[in-house]
Amino acid sequence: MQIATTVRHARAFFDVLPRPLGFVPTMGALHEGHLALVHRAREACASVAASVFVNPLQFGPGEDLEKYPRDPEADRAKLDAAGVDVLFLPAYEAMYPSHFSTYVDAGTIGTRYEGAMRPTHFRGVTTVVTKLLNVVRPEVMFLGQKDAQQTAVLRKMVADLDVPTRIEVVPTIREADGLAMSSRNLYLSHNERAAAPTLHGTLQALRTAMEGGKSKDEAIAEARTCLSPLAHLDYLDVVDANTFEPIEELAPPAFIIGAARFGATRLLDNLWLQ
């Protein structure tokens, strides 16, 4: 596996890789969910690139930028073993040189749910991914379903800006008890980790209640009782998969989405309705 730390060196590698090129952007602290994206890219593409960059633009004031888990040596070993051809591992200055001042606005879809909870988050995501796509220039970018609103934001961005990259979304990888794999799971205490799968159970309960004929409001009220008392629910809803506007029926393509805080750790999950 080749490693590039500057835009110039990265482009020199990417320009000569066999095509199609699949790309997996990450913030490191890699787990099996990330590696599932790499494996899918390896199956689908002639070459595979990945990036590891903890993007400060998508962290708001008081969020966990400084303590976000980092394990660069383990990340490199995992990506190499999974078959990545080139790893882009830029420093902050390589991505955001002095006097950097241009940002990509995520639009209306970026103002709901996660966008409402974290107002600058999606602007940071769309800005960094635009930069990464301009450096890597892949035919396909592979994203995980766990961050469903983020994938919808990036699909809209790619379509609106005529970026010649197709997005493929890979299903969420879960622990044996149903908890969606996430780098932030490392923050959970023993008791919080035991309680965390109740978020997934809450989403399943909402789907079951609506399939049983209850209105969305009734189903949400019933499903909330499945969430652990250790958790604080930020939101629970049913949304159109493309616009992330709330909908009242289980009308595919749609997501049941939820976010909850377990102590100081905020977790996201969703169920895909197709």
Secondary structure, 3 states (H helix, E strand, C coil): CEEECCHHHHHHHHCCCCCCEEEEEECCCCCHHHHHHHHHHHHHCCEEEEEECCCHHHCCCCCCCCCCCCCHHHHHHHHHHHCCCEEECCCHHHHCCCCCCCCCCCCHHHHCCHHHHCCCHHHHHHHHHHHHHHHHCCCEEEEECCCHHHHHHHHHHHHHCCCCCEEEEECCCECCCCCECCHHHHHCCHHHHHHCCHHHHHHHHHHHHHHCCCCHHHHHHHHHCCCCCCEEEEEEEEEECCCCCECCCCCCCEEEEEEEEECCEEEEEEEEEC
